[in-house]
């Protein structure tokens, strides 16, 4: 094989290898993008769920506060009635 033919063959091999590397890079980028979209969607869903959970907790705390207030008022009324009864 002539040196010029050998050089051409080496350059062709390098070109083919570069094409292969570019294809691998393209596939990796596409796969990464798909994964990123899945992660983004999951995070968005989790964020919505956390917002709903926070609202539910707030409602529960408000209800408990109201219930505790009503319970304190009832206990005071019962205490007054018991004092009257024992007197």
Backbone as ProteinMPNN parsed JSONL, in Angstrom:
{"seq_chain_A": "XXXXXXXXXXXXXXXXXXXXXXXXXXXXXXXXXXXXXXXXXXXXXXXXXXXXXXXXXXXXXXXXXXXXXXXXXXXXXXXXXXXXXXX", "coords_chain_A": {"N_chain_A": [[0.855, -1.174, 0.0], [0.539, 2.195, -0.807], [2.057, 5.11, 0.674], [0.413, 7.4, 0.42], [-2.11, 6.263, -0.036], [-2.4, 4.92, 2.345], [-2.515, 7.054, 4.125], [-4.877, 8.251, 3.266], [-6.679, 6.198, 3.9], [-6.393, 6.108, 6.7], [-7.347, 8.664, 7.346], [-9.992, 8.364, 6.455], [-10.894, 6.409, 8.252], [-10.691, 7.871, 10.622], [-12.619, 9.824, 10.071], [-14.965, 8.242, 9.931], [-15.018, 7.316, 12.545], [-15.407, 9.717, 13.885], [-17.963, 10.367, 12.932], [-19.38, 8.309, 14.133], [-18.978, 8.977, 16.836], [-20.28, 11.433, 16.927], [-22.913, 10.624, 16.444], [-23.38, 9.04, 18.711], [-23.18, 11.056, 20.619], [-25.376, 12.648, 19.897], [-27.492, 10.851, 20.403], [-27.147, 10.543, 23.158], [-27.659, 13.172, 23.993], [-30.349, 13.432, 23.205], [-31.519, 11.437, 24.812], [-30.877, 12.44, 27.326], [-32.335, 14.79, 27.283], [-34.936, 13.766, 27.208], [-35.031, 12.486, 29.683], [-34.707, 14.736, 31.312], [-37.091, 16.092, 30.776], [-38.901, 14.279, 31.926], [-38.13, 14.404, 34.606], [-38.643, 17.094, 35.122], [-41.438, 17.178, 34.773], [-42.221, 15.453, 36.83], [-41.291, 16.877, 39.081], [-42.887, 19.163, 38.852], [-45.431, 18.038, 39.276], [-45.085, 17.091, 41.906], [-44.713, 19.519, 43.204], [-47.228, 20.709, 42.898], [-48.717, 18.877, 44.41], [-47.587, 19.289, 46.933], [-48.382, 21.909, 47.412], [-51.146, 21.551, 47.565], [-51.229, 19.864, 49.796], [-50.176, 21.577, 51.754], [-52.205, 23.484, 51.845], [-54.271, 21.873, 52.79], [-53.263, 21.177, 55.322], [-53.221, 23.705, 56.498], [-55.982, 24.262, 56.588], [-56.781, 22.208, 58.314], [-55.398, 22.929, 60.642], [-56.599, 25.407, 61.173], [-59.243, 24.535, 61.625], [-58.839, 22.927, 63.871], [-57.998, 24.828, 65.704], [-60.322, 26.357, 65.933], [-62.011, 24.406, 66.987], [-60.728, 23.818, 69.413], [-61.043, 26.276, 70.674], [-63.845, 26.383, 70.906], [-64.148, 24.181, 72.612], [-62.822, 25.063, 74.942], [-64.528, 27.168, 75.687], [-66.887, 25.711, 76.203], [-66.001, 24.123, 78.347], [-65.585, 26.098, 80.28], [-68.23, 26.96, 80.617], [-69.387, 24.61, 81.62], [-67.951, 24.388, 83.983], [-68.898, 26.647, 85.348], [-71.605, 25.949, 85.607], [-71.352, 23.634, 87.196], [-70.338, 24.786, 89.515], [-72.519, 26.332, 90.329], [-74.364, 24.322, 90.783], [-73.202, 22.897, 92.89], [-73.271, 24.773, 94.848]], "CA_chain_A": [[0.0, 0.0, 0.0], [1.326, 3.415, -0.925], [1.879, 6.018, 1.807], [-0.742, 8.281, 0.183], [-3.307, 5.439, 0.176], [-2.468, 4.664, 3.787], [-2.968, 8.315, 4.748], [-6.298, 8.4, 2.936], [-7.411, 5.187, 4.683], [-6.388, 6.565, 8.103], [-8.274, 9.8, 7.418], [-11.36, 7.827, 6.333], [-11.211, 5.768, 9.541], [-10.923, 8.954, 11.596], [-13.914, 10.432, 9.735], [-16.008, 7.302, 10.349], [-15.056, 7.321, 14.009], [-16.039, 10.978, 14.279], [-19.402, 10.228, 12.663], [-19.915, 7.452, 15.199], [-18.993, 9.749, 18.083], [-21.355, 12.438, 16.82], [-24.188, 9.917, 16.598], [-23.495, 8.704, 20.135], [-23.434, 12.304, 21.326], [-26.76, 13.023, 19.575], [-28.356, 9.934, 21.151], [-27.014, 10.887, 24.571], [-28.357, 14.439, 24.191], [-31.791, 13.159, 23.115], [-31.888, 10.68, 26.003], [-30.787, 13.369, 28.456], [-33.479, 15.703, 27.184], [-36.124, 13.002, 27.603], [-34.966, 12.331, 31.149], [-34.944, 16.048, 31.899], [-38.533, 16.345, 30.699], [-39.563, 13.428, 32.921], [-37.823, 14.97, 35.926], [-39.367, 18.361, 35.226], [-42.853, 16.857, 34.962], [-42.356, 14.893, 38.178], [-41.139, 17.971, 40.046], [-44.073, 20.015, 38.76], [-46.508, 17.313, 39.949], [-44.8, 17.108, 43.348], [-44.957, 20.881, 43.683], [-48.684, 20.864, 43.012], [-49.168, 18.07, 45.54], [-47.156, 19.956, 48.162], [-49.251, 23.071, 47.604], [-52.432, 21.024, 48.041], [-51.004, 19.378, 51.159], [-50.032, 22.75, 52.624], [-53.546, 24.057, 52.028], [-55.013, 20.961, 53.67], [-52.739, 21.325, 56.683], [-53.708, 24.992, 57.003], [-57.401, 24.102, 56.921], [-56.854, 21.357, 59.505], [-54.958, 23.73, 61.791], [-57.67, 26.38, 61.451], [-60.369, 23.808, 62.221], [-58.454, 22.503, 65.224], [-57.999, 26.034, 66.529], [-61.73, 26.677, 66.211], [-62.534, 23.352, 67.864], [-60.146, 24.022, 70.744], [-61.684, 27.467, 71.234], [-65.197, 25.978, 71.329], [-64.001, 23.286, 73.751], [-62.505, 25.895, 76.12], [-65.755, 27.874, 76.072], [-67.785, 24.726, 76.804], [-65.459, 23.744, 79.652], [-65.885, 27.21, 81.203], [-69.667, 26.926, 80.926], [-69.627, 23.459, 82.485], [-67.392, 24.723, 85.297], [-69.845, 27.577, 85.989], [-72.797, 25.174, 85.973], [-71.003, 22.767, 88.319], [-70.231, 25.616, 90.707], [-73.889, 26.661, 90.713], [-75.015, 23.106, 91.294], [-72.639, 22.52, 94.182], [-73.504, 25.829, 95.818]], "C_chain_A": [[0.901, 1.237, 0.0], [1.083, 4.288, 0.307], [0.672, 6.938, 1.634], [-2.044, 7.514, 0.425], [-3.506, 5.158, 1.663], [-2.981, 5.896, 4.517], [-4.462, 8.517, 4.5], [-7.127, 7.434, 3.78], [-7.49, 5.591, 6.161], [-7.361, 7.722, 8.274], [-9.728, 9.345, 7.299], [-11.79, 7.165, 7.637], [-11.51, 6.812, 10.613], [-12.281, 9.595, 11.349], [-15.061, 9.538, 10.184], [-16.144, 7.271, 11.872], [-15.717, 8.595, 14.533], [-17.546, 10.938, 14.048], [-20.055, 9.385, 13.756], [-20.005, 8.19, 16.516], [-20.097, 10.801, 18.078], [-22.73, 11.796, 17.013], [-24.414, 9.538, 18.063], [-23.828, 9.942, 20.953], [-24.879, 12.756, 21.114], [-27.74, 12.156, 20.362], [-28.33, 10.262, 22.641], [-27.773, 12.176, 24.883], [-29.875, 14.227, 24.162], [-32.282, 12.424, 24.359], [-31.881, 11.581, 27.24], [-31.972, 14.319, 28.462], [-34.757, 15.006, 27.621], [-36.161, 12.818, 29.111], [-35.258, 13.648, 31.846], [-36.429, 16.383, 31.882], [-39.293, 15.536, 31.745], [-39.342, 13.98, 34.329], [-38.603, 16.259, 36.141], [-40.858, 18.12, 35.487], [-43.101, 16.328, 36.371], [-42.253, 15.986, 39.228], [-42.348, 18.898, 40.041], [-45.251, 19.355, 39.48], [-46.312, 17.323, 41.466], [-45.059, 18.485, 43.948], [-46.448, 21.123, 43.868], [-49.225, 20.082, 44.206], [-48.783, 18.713, 46.863], [-48.014, 21.18, 48.457], [-50.603, 22.617, 48.146], [-52.314, 20.541, 49.489], [-50.902, 20.536, 52.134], [-51.391, 23.399, 52.881], [-54.384, 23.193, 52.975], [-54.563, 21.07, 55.118], [-53.232, 22.63, 57.294], [-55.169, 24.901, 57.414], [-57.554, 23.275, 58.2], [-56.446, 22.129, 60.755], [-56.018, 24.75, 62.169], [-58.85, 25.7, 62.128], [-60.056, 23.395, 63.658], [-58.476, 23.699, 66.176], [-59.425, 26.421, 66.916], [-62.331, 25.67, 67.188], [-62.01, 23.518, 69.284], [-60.776, 25.223, 71.43], [-63.091, 27.127, 71.726], [-65.134, 25.087, 72.563], [-63.697, 24.07, 75.025], [-63.75, 26.624, 76.617], [-66.738, 26.918, 76.758], [-67.307, 24.307, 78.189], [-65.713, 24.84, 80.68], [-67.353, 27.196, 81.597], [-69.996, 25.778, 81.864], [-69.111, 23.746, 83.893], [-68.332, 25.657, 86.047], [-71.079, 26.818, 86.447], [-72.516, 24.261, 87.15], [-70.876, 23.552, 89.605], [-71.616, 25.962, 91.224], [-74.572, 25.454, 91.368], [-74.505, 22.738, 92.668], [-72.902, 23.587, 95.246], [-74.878, 25.829, 96.399]], "O_chain_A": [[1.895, 1.299, 0.723], [0.016, 4.212, 0.917], [-0.023, 7.226, 2.608], [-2.977, 8.05, 1.024], [-4.629, 5.158, 2.168], [-3.798, 5.783, 5.431], [-5.211, 8.9, 5.399], [-8.166, 7.816, 4.317], [-8.533, 5.432, 6.796], [-8.12, 7.757, 9.243], [-10.601, 9.888, 7.975], [-12.926, 7.341, 8.077], [-12.444, 6.668, 11.402], [-13.017, 9.881, 12.294], [-16.033, 10.027, 10.761], [-17.25, 7.207, 12.409], [-16.484, 8.561, 15.495], [-18.317, 11.422, 14.877], [-21.14, 9.706, 14.239], [-20.991, 8.054, 17.24], [-20.76, 11.03, 19.089], [-23.601, 12.366, 17.67], [-25.517, 9.698, 18.587], [-24.652, 9.892, 21.866], [-25.532, 13.2, 22.058], [-28.709, 12.667, 20.924], [-29.367, 10.258, 23.304], [-28.45, 12.269, 25.907], [-30.599, 14.775, 24.993], [-33.34, 12.75, 24.898], [-32.767, 11.493, 28.09], [-32.541, 14.616, 29.512], [-35.574, 15.595, 28.33], [-37.209, 12.979, 29.737], [-35.97, 13.682, 32.851], [-36.963, 16.9, 32.863], [-40.219, 16.045, 32.376], [-40.267, 14.016, 35.141], [-39.157, 16.486, 37.216], [-41.461, 18.788, 36.327], [-44.072, 16.709, 37.025], [-43.048, 16.018, 40.168], [-42.784, 19.365, 41.093], [-45.986, 20.022, 40.208], [-47.262, 17.538, 42.218], [-45.564, 18.6, 45.065], [-46.874, 21.677, 44.881], [-50.091, 20.571, 44.931], [-49.564, 18.686, 47.815], [-48.335, 21.456, 49.613], [-51.143, 23.222, 49.072], [-53.202, 20.786, 50.305], [-51.476, 20.487, 53.222], [-51.687, 23.813, 54.002], [-55.103, 23.701, 53.836], [-55.386, 21.057, 56.033], [-53.616, 22.668, 58.464], [-55.552, 25.406, 58.469], [-58.364, 23.608, 59.065], [-57.076, 21.996, 61.804], [-56.307, 24.94, 63.35], [-59.4, 26.226, 63.096], [-60.902, 23.502, 64.546], [-58.922, 23.584, 67.318], [-59.701, 26.765, 68.065], [-63.069, 26.04, 68.101], [-62.762, 23.376, 70.248], [-61.016, 25.194, 72.637], [-63.487, 27.527, 72.821], [-65.965, 25.213, 73.463], [-64.256, 23.77, 76.08], [-63.998, 26.691, 77.821], [-67.347, 27.268, 77.769], [-68.115, 24.151, 79.105], [-66.025, 24.543, 81.834], [-67.691, 27.395, 82.764], [-70.786, 25.938, 82.794], [-69.757, 23.391, 84.879], [-68.546, 25.488, 87.248], [-71.551, 27.025, 87.565], [-73.368, 24.122, 88.028], [-71.251, 23.065, 90.672], [-71.863, 25.894, 92.428], [-75.264, 25.581, 92.378], [-75.279, 22.314, 93.525], [-72.763, 23.308, 96.437], [-75.195, 26.677, 97.233]]}, "name": "protein", "num_of_chains": 1, "seq": "XXXXXXXXXXXXXXXXXXXXXXXXXXXXXXXXXXXXXXXXXXXXXXXXXXXXXXXXXXXXXXXXXXXXXXXXXXXXXXXXXXXXXXX"}
